[in-house]
Amino acid sequence: MSKNSTVALAHGMDVQENVTRVFDMLGGVTNLIKPNTTVILKPNAGHAAPPEFAVCTHPETVRAVIHEVRKANPKRIVIAESAAVGCDTMECYEACGIAKMAAEEGVELYDIKREKDLINVAVRDYRSNISHVKLPRLLLEAEHIINLPILKAHASMVFSGALKNIKGVVQDQVHTTMHRQNLTMAMMDVWSVCRPDLNIMDVMSAASGYSPHTPTPIELDCVMGSKDPVALDRIACELVGIDPDGVSYFKVADEVGLGTTNQENIEVVGDKLDDCKKKMWVPYLEDIRNRWPEYDVHCDGACSSCQALLTLNMETLKAIGIYDENKGMTVVAGCDNKLDPNTPDKQIILHGNCTRRHLKEHPDAYFLPGCPPGEGSLYMTVVRKEPVTGQPELMPWIRQRMEDDAPAWRGYVEKEAEKFYGSNK
């Protein structure tokens, strides 16, 4: 029986050797890349984190891809990124080591956020609130785009891989709009107008734990690749023990026909998957229904993104020492919940757009809009006793609060990581 998609897996300490093997297993670079063409490399460089944090694609992985692509004699190689909202792309390039590597290799760095030459592309049959996407002419006219994600746990999406990485081709205005209705579906809509022809995933190191802001890196020494981003993410989940049924966007990818979600229809070539597996700590996937008994948590119908954010925020309350003093609060996520009409409004936090309907009975509840809301908005709302949803006037307070809470949070995460990896040896 023929398989729908192929995923190449290379395991070893030498990243260049791994990258070369992946290209060869997918048909060879000269068959994948045409000569005298423009090749866009889209790494994950969305945060100002050093290479050892495994939050951004490692510069040596990007370098290895550059060396491989050059064998096809391209006209131009460009590294392109639009960093996370509120982050400066060039600062992120510098922090993660890609800027230094690019200078050594003589490769262009391109900041999508600063581009003025944009084309308004219609998203036909769009399913989110994104009917058009403004994309740089360079990306649309380039003959090749190679998606270079790194595998990591992620607060807003449970984990980040090939599918999520293409969210970084849009500027902040579109990025913000994507969060307002349905981030997962908006992500698929962007894929419909900007689809790379190849995906090479950096799994030399992966960021487990409360990544991307507080990662716990683990070594896997793998590089993976596929023309099918869905199949690649699906096998990556298998590699590190992530239950794909707990990740909402696989179901959405299947609905839109973006790629292969059924592992039985994916052929893994190269090294054996079972020989490379290592369980990764992804706290965003832990059962949340009875995890915080001191609070009244309602999460029926919540997507994996909101469940992940509940975990991040509730555990933050513990880390900074204000969990106990707010016992009894009602936290709501998802569209299938019923609330006690007698619950005081100021005791209720409504997390996400699909909880808006509860405002009819509880008009003064704390409502946090977004799909999903901002990553720290829930715990900061508890701290401040008013909704914190990224309003510009609150940004100085938000930044200072995050800075103040960082030491306690980092210490808490380190202890939790020790518990997990100590019990999974």
N, C-alpha and C positions, 0 to 999 in steps of 0.2 A: 504493500500500500504506500503510495507516494505521500509525502508530507507537504503541508501548505507552505511552511516557512522553515528556514535554516538559521540556526544560531551557532556561531563559531566560538569556542571556548579554548583559551590558551592559558596554561598555568605555569608559572616559573618566576624566578627572581629577576630576570632580565626583561625590562619593559619593552625595549626595542625588539627583542626576539619575539615577545608575545604579540606585539602589534603587527610585525611582519607575518607571523603565522596566521593571524586572524584575517588579514588582507588576502593571503594566499588561499586560505580555506574558503573565502567568499568569491574566488574567481581570479584573484591577482590584480594588483593595482593598475596595470596597463589595460586591463579589460574593464575596470570600474571607473577610471578617470581618463578622459580623452586628452590628447596633447594640445598644447597652446590654448588652454582654457583657464577661466577664473575659478578657483576653488575657495569656497568659504568654509572655514573651520569654526564651528559654534561650540566652544567649551562652556562649562558652568563656571562662571567667574562672577557670581552675583553678590558675593559678600567679601569684605576686606578681612580675609582670614589667611594665615600663613599656610604653606603647603602641608605641613605635618598635621593640620587639623582635619584634613580630608573633606573639607566643605566645598572646595573648588577643584575642578579637574587639575591634576598635578601637572606642573609645567613639563616634566620629563615625559609624560604620556603625550602631551601635545607635541613636544619636540619629536618624539618617535613617529607620530603620524605625519609631521612635516617631512621627515626624512623619507618616509615611505611614499608619500604623494609626489615628491620630487622625481622619483623614478619614472613617473608618467610624463615628465617634461611639461608641466603646466605653465601658462603664461604668467599667472599671478596667484599667490596664496595670501589670503586675508583672514586674520582672526577677528571675529565679530561677536560682540556681546552687548546686552542692555542689562545693567546690574539691577538688583532688587530695588523696589520703590524706596526713595530716600537715600540710596547709595550712589556714590560716584563711580562710574565704570572704570575710569582711568586709575583711580585710587585702588579699586579692587584688583585690577591687572597688576599693579605694583605690589600690593600686599601678598597676593597668592603666587608671585614669582613668574607669572606669564610675561610681564613686561620685560624683565631681564632676559628671559629665554628668547623672546621675539627679537630683541635687539641683537643678541648673539647669532641668531639664525637669519637676520635680515628680512624678517617677515613683518608685514603691516599689521598694526593694531587699529581696530575700527570700533568707535563708540556709537552704537545705534542711537543712543539717547540724543546725541548732538547733531544727528543728520537732519538736514533741512529738505533734501531732495526725496520726498516721500510720494508714494503712489497709493491712492485710495482704492483698495481692492475689495470688490463685493464678495461677501461670503454667501454663496448660493446655498439654499436650503439650511440656513443657519438655525441652530437650535437654542442658542443662548440669547443674550441681549446684544450680541456683536453682529451687526448686519454688514459692516464694512471694517476693514483693518488697514491702517496706514502703515505701509512697509517701505523700507529703503529701496530705492531703485537698484542699488548694488546687489541686494539679496535676490531680487526678482529676476535680474538679468544675468546673474552668475550661472555658469553651466553646471556647477556642482556645489552642493552643500553637504558637508559632513558634520553630523551631530556628535558632539564629544561630551556626553554627560559623565558624571561620577555618581556612583551608587551611595545614597545616604538616606537615613531616616529624615523625615521632614514634618514639622509641626502642622502645616496647612494641608498636606497631601498624604500623610502617613509615611510615604517614602518618595524619593525623587530619583528618576532615572531618565530614560530616553524621552518618554512622553512629556514629562514636565519641563525638560530642558528647553524645548522650543518656545515655551512661554517667554523666554528671554530674547525674542526677536522684535518685541513691540516696545514702544516708548511708554513712559510712566502713565500718561493719560489713558491709554488703552488698557494698560496693566491694571489700573485702578478700576476702570469700568468692568473688567472681567470679574472682579470680586463682588460686584454689586448684585448679581443675580445668581449665576451658577458657574463657579470657577472651573469645575471639571468639564462641563459642556463647552464653555468658552475656550478652554484649552484645545478641545477637539476641533472647534471651528477655526482656530488659528492654524492647526495642522492641515486643514483642508485647503488653505491658500499658501502655505509655506511648508512643503514637505521635503525634508532632506532625502537624498538618494542613498545615504549610507549612515549607519549609526555605530559608533565605536565607543564602548563603555569602559571607563576606568574603574577597575575593581582591584587595583593593586592594594589600596587601602580603602576602607569604607567608613563613613561616619555613622556610628550607632548612637543610641541614647537620644538625648533631647537636641538633636541636630535640627537646623543648621546653626543655631546660636550657641549651643552648649554641647558640642559633639564629644563622643568617646570613640576615637579612631581604633579600628582593628585591621590587622593585616590579612589579606586574602591572596595577594600575589596573582591576580587574574586580570586578563583583558578579554572582553567579549565583544562580538559584533554581529550585526544582522542588517539586512535591508528592511526588515519588518520591526518597527519600534515596539509594537505591542508584544510580539513574541520575545524580543530581547528583555523587556521588563518582566515578562512572565517567568523566564528562565532565571533571571537575576533574583527574583523572589524565591525560587526553588533553591538557589545557591545558598541563600542566607537564612532560610527558614521563615520567610514572611508568608502568611496565609493569604493567597490572592483573593479569597472570598471576603476578606476584611478590608479590601481596597476597592472603593466604589468605582474608580475610573476604569477598571477592567470591564465592568458591565457596560459602561457608556461607550468604551472603545468598540466593544462587540456590537452594540446597537448601531453605531455609525459605520461599521465595516472597515475600521481603520487597519486592523491586523488580526493576527491569530491569537486567541486567548486560551484555547484548549491545548494543554501540554501534549496530548496524544497526537496532535497535528503538527508538532514542532520537532524537527530533527536537530539534535545537538551534535555537532561534529568537533573533532579535536580531542581534548582531554575529557575524561569521564567526569560527569557532573558529580557523581557520588564521591569521587576522590578529592574533590575541591570544596565540598560543603563545609560551612562553618556557621553556627547559629549566631545571629546578630541580635543584639538587644534593641528592640523597637518598643519602648514603653507605650507608644501611642496606640498599640493594638491590644493592650491588656484590657480585660473585662472591666467595664466601668459601672455596671449596674449596681453593684454593691460595694464599690471600692471606697466610697466616702459616706459611711452610714450616718455621720453627724450632720450631713446635709440631705435635703430632699431633692435628689437628682432625677429628672425625667429626661429620658433620651430615646423614647420610642420613635422610630423613623429617622433618626439622625444619621447623616452620611458619615463616612469614615473621616472626612476632614474635620467636622465639628466634634466627633468623638475624640480625635487626636488633640484638638485644641482644649477640650474639657480636661483631658489628662494633664496637659502642659500647665494650665492655669490653676487647677486644684492642687497639683503638687507644688506649684510656686507658692501658694498660700501657706502650705506646710513649711516650705524652706525658709520663708521670711518671718515665720512665727506669728501669723495672724489668722491661721486656720481655726483654732479653737475659739477665738473671740467672736467669730462670725457663724458659729454653729446654728443650725436651724434654718439657714437661708434656703430658698428654693431655686434651683438652677434648671433651666429648660433648654433642650436642644432637640430638633426634629419636629416633624409635622403631625405626629400621631399621639400627642399627649393630651391628657385631661387634667385640669388643675382644680383644686378645691377653691370655690368662689370666695370662701371666707379667709383665704390667705392674704395677709396685708400686702398691698402693692409694693411697698418699699422693702419687702423681704424676698422679692422675685427678681431674678435676672433672666431675661429672654435672650438667648444666644443664637443669632442668625435670622435671616429673612423669613424662614418658614415658621418662626414663632410669633410673627407679627399679629396673627389673629387673636392672640390672648390679650392684646391691648384693649379689645372691646370690653372685657370684663375687668381688666386690671390696667387702666389707662396710665397710672403713675408708676408702673413697674419699670425697672431699668431695661431698656431695649437696646441691644447691640446689633445694628444692621450689618449686612454683608453676607456673602456666600462663598467662603466662610468669613466671619468678622476678623478684625485685626488680631494678630497672634497673642498679644498680652492684654487685650481689652477687658477680658472678664476679671482677671485678678486685680487690675488697676481700678476697675469700677468698684470692687469690694473695698479697696483701700481708700478711694476718694469719696465713695458714697454718692457718686453721680456718674452717668454714662461716659465712658472714655472710648471714643471711636475714631481717634486719629484727627480730631479737629485741629486745624493749624494753630489756633491760640493755645492749645494744650501741649504742643510738641516740646517746648522747653521743659515742662514738668515731666512729660513722659520719658524724655531722654535722661533727665536727672534721676528719675525714679528707677529706671532700668540700671543705671550706673550704680546707684546706691544698693540695689538688691543683688547685683552680680556676684559679689563674694560669697554671700550666704547660699545663693542658688548653685554656684559652682561646687561648693563644698558638699551640698546635698546630693548633687548628681554624681559626684565621685564616689560617695558612699553607696548609692544605689547601684552604680556600675559594678563596684566590687562585689556586692551581693549577687548580682546576676551572673557575672563571669566566674565567680567562685563556685556557684552551684551548678554551672554548666560545663565544668572541665571534663 
